[in-house]
Amino acid sequence: MSESSYLLDGRDMAVHAPWGTVYGPTDVKIREGGVTVIEGVGGRGRASLMLTLAGRMRLSGGTLSAFGRDNDHHHLFANSALALVDEVDGVAEAVTVKDVVSERLRWDAPWFKWVRAAHEEDLERLCRPVFGDFPLPTLGAYLTDLPELTDALLRIALANVKRPPLLVVGGTDQLTREASSELLLERLVALGEHQTVITADVNGAPATSGVADVIAVHNLTDGEFARLDVAEGR
C-alpha cells in the first residue's frame, strides 16, 4: 500500500513530559475506513497516543500526517471525535442522561440561541446511530447507575454527534466484562462502515470481529496520568 493510501501516517512519534517519556518513538499507519485496533498496554502512554491521533495532544517528536497535513493538530482536531478518555469526557459528578444530552445540544447551538432541556426525540436523534438496536437509557437515569456498555455507547454518541471522518475511542478493554467489550466492538465496526474508527485493546481483536487492522504498538508507558499537555480546541 502506498503512503498516500493512509488517512493517518505517524512516523517516530513521541510525547515527552517533564518526568520522562510518555510514549514513543513509534510508527502508526491508519487506513481510511473500518476499525483499526491499537494493541498495547493500557495506561497513560496508550491514552496519550489516542489523544494524539485525535489531534488533542501535540507531538514532542516525529511526524503525524493526517488528512494531507503534517503535524497540524488543529486540522486533525476539527476532523475527529474522541470518546472514552476519562480526562476528556469523563463525568465525575452524579448527573442524569438528560443533563448531558441537554449540555451537548447547548454546546452545538449558536451562543445567542436559547436551547430547551432535552426531550426523548433528542435522545433518539443523537444516540440511535451509535446504539443501533441496543436500548437507549432513560433521560432520568443517573450516569453512575448505567450499565458499563450503555455508559460507553452514550459517551461515544455524544462525542460523535457531528459524525466527523475520524472517530477515536479510548479502548474497548476499559469495560470490565468481556461480553460488553465484544458488543462495544461490534457497534464500532458498524460505525466503521461510514467513518474511520480507531480504538485500542491490550489483546488486540479476533480475526472474526470485522476489524480492518490490528496494530501492535510498543514503547507505551503504563500507570496513571501524571500531567498531560492536552491541546486546546473545541
Secondary structure by P-SEA (a helix, b strand, c coil): cccccccbbbcccccccccccccccbbbbbccccbbbbcccccaaaaaaaaaaaccccccbbbbbccccccaaaaaaaacccccccccccccccccaaaaaaaaaaaacccccccccccaaaaaaacccccccccccccccccccccaaaaaaaaaaaaacccccbbbbccccccccaaaaaaaaaaaaaaacccbbbbbbcccccccccccbbbbbccccccccccccccccc
